[in-house]
Amino acid sequence: MKNTLSTAVAYYTALGKKNLEEIEKYLHPDIQFTDPQETVIGKEAVLKAAQGFSGIFKTLTIHAKFSSEEQAMIVYDVEIPGFAKNLRAASLLSFKEGLISKIELIYDSRCFLEGQ
């Protein structure tokens, strides 16, 4: 079984590089993604969301990472030109069969409402 932390870091590294082919390797077919604005279910839908997200940010920098047997937590900043220099976010990733089966993205959504 793959280490959850190394898989989580590899996933976010690939996302930071906007490498959708690499991202796909880490996703379980029945993955569920949630954030303060939406829930997306299924590998293809999550890949489409990742593609949309990768089109708006300039950089993604991992700041902290923690893991247990079946979960990992990644804390990172994204720079979104014209919007946010350092939007801090945290993702709780759950694993099934060595793949990411759930991503719970946590961030302060007020910045989207306020345009900060």
Helices and strands as residue ranges (DSSP letters): H 4-16, H 20-24, E 27-34, E 39-41, H 43-54, E 59-67, E 71-80, E 84-96, E 99-106, H 110-114
